[in-house]
Amino acid sequence: MSVPRFWRKQVARYNLIGTHCTNCETYYYPPRNMCPKCRRDGKLENFKFSGKGEVLTYTVIHTAAEGFEKQTPYVLGIVKLDEGPSLTSQIVADPGAMKIGMKVRPVFRKLGESGEKGMIYYGTKFVPE
C-alpha cells in the first residue's frame, strides 16, 4: 500500500466511517461518493458504524501471505455489521471456536508494516462478544 493511499483511507479504517444515504436509508462501508441506488438523488452523509455485527462466513488461513507467516493459523471472515454493510476482516479468535452467526465487536489492532523498518499500520479487526 502506498503512503498517500494509506493516509487517505486512515479515517475510515481507524474509525469504521462509512456513508449513509438519507434518501433510501442505506448504509455503505467503505464510504461512497454516490449512492448506487439513488444515483444523483442520493444524499450521502458520513456515518460512524458501531462495529458490532455477526459472522456471515469465515475461513482459517494455514498458509499465510508473506509477512503473516507467524500469525497462522488465523481466521479471516465476512462480518455483517448491525447497520447492514458487510466487510472482510480478520477475526481474532480460536479457529476451533468459530461459528457462523457468532456475534463480534471491533478492536483496534496492528494490521502490518511496510518492510523491516517501514511504517506500521493499524486498523479494525473483530473479536467474539
C-alpha positions in Angstrom: 0.0 0.0 0.0 1.4 3.4 -0.9 1.9 6.0 1.8 -0.6 8.6 0.2 -3.3 5.9 -0.1 -2.7 4.8 3.5 -3.2 8.4 4.8 -6.3 8.9 2.6 -8.0 5.8 3.9 -6.9 6.2 7.5 -10.0 7.9 9.0 -12.4 5.3 7.5 -10.2 2.4 8.5 -9.5 3.5 12.1 -13.0 4.6 13.0 -15.2 2.5 10.7 -16.5 5.6 9.0 -18.8 4.9 6.1 -21.7 6.7 4.5 -25.5 6.8 4.9 -27.9 7.8 2.2 -30.7 9.7 3.8 -32.9 9.3 0.7 -33.0 5.5 0.6 -31.8 4.8 4.2 -28.9 2.6 3.0 -25.6 2.4 4.8 -22.3 1.8 2.9 -18.8 0.7 4.0 -16.3 1.7 2.8 -17.6 5.2 2.2 -19.1 6.1 -1.2 -19.2 9.3 -3.2 -22.5 8.5 -4.7 -25.4 6.2 -3.6 -25.5 3.3 -6.0 -29.3 3.0 -5.6 -30.4 6.7 -5.8 -27.6 8.0 -8.0 -27.9 11.8 -8.3 -30.9 11.9 -6.0 -29.0 10.4 -3.1 -28.0 12.5 -0.2 -24.9 11.0 1.5 -23.7 11.8 4.9 -20.7 10.4 6.9 -21.7 7.7 9.4 -19.7 6.1 12.2 -20.6 2.4 12.5 -20.8 0.7 15.9 -18.8 -2.1 14.5 -20.9 -4.7 16.2 -22.1 -7.5 13.9 -22.2 -11.2 13.1 -20.0 -13.6 11.2 -21.6 -14.5 7.8 -18.8 -16.9 6.8 -15.1 -17.5 7.6 -12.1 -19.4 6.7 -9.0 -20.5 8.6 -5.7 -19.4 7.0 -3.0 -22.0 7.5 -0.6 -20.9 4.8 -0.2 -17.1 5.1 1.0 -14.5 2.6 4.5 -13.0 3.0 4.8 -11.1 6.3 1.9 -13.0 8.0 3.6 -16.4 8.5 4.0 -16.1 12.2 0.2 -15.4 12.7 -1.0 -18.7 11.3 -3.5 -20.2 11.8 -5.7 -17.2 11.7 -9.4 -16.5 10.9 -10.5 -14.3 8.0 -14.2 -13.7 7.8 -17.0 -11.7 6.4 -18.8 -9.7 9.1 -22.2 -8.2 8.5 -22.4 -5.0 10.6 -25.6 -4.4 12.6 -26.3 -1.4 10.3 -26.2 -3.5 7.2 -22.9 -3.4 5.3 -20.6 -6.4 5.2 -16.8 -6.3 5.2 -13.9 -8.7 5.2 -11.7 -8.7 8.2 -9.5 -10.8 10.4 -11.3 -12.3 13.4 -9.1 -12.6 16.5 -10.4 -15.9 17.9 -9.6 -19.5 18.4 -10.2 -21.1 15.0 -11.9 -24.1 16.6 -14.4 -21.9 18.4 -15.6 -20.1 15.3 -19.3 -20.3 14.3 -21.3 -18.8 11.5 -23.7 -16.3 13.2 -21.2 -15.6 16.0 -21.6 -12.0 17.4 -18.5 -9.9 17.1 -17.3 -6.5 18.1 -14.4 -4.3 16.7 -10.9 -4.0 18.2 -8.1 -1.7 17.1 -5.0 -3.8 16.2 -1.8 -3.9 14.2 -2.5 -4.9 10.6 1.0 -5.0 9.3 4.1 -3.0 8.4 5.9 -1.9 5.2 9.2 -3.7 5.4 11.5 -4.3 8.3 11.9 -0.6 9.2 8.8 0.6 7.4 5.6 2.2 8.6 3.4 0.2 10.9 -0.3 0.4 10.1 -3.2 -0.3 12.3 -6.9 -0.9 11.8 -10.0 -2.7 12.8 -10.2 -6.4 13.5 -13.0 -8.3 15.2 -13.3 -10.4 18.4 -16.2 -12.5 19.7 -18.5 -10.7 22.1 
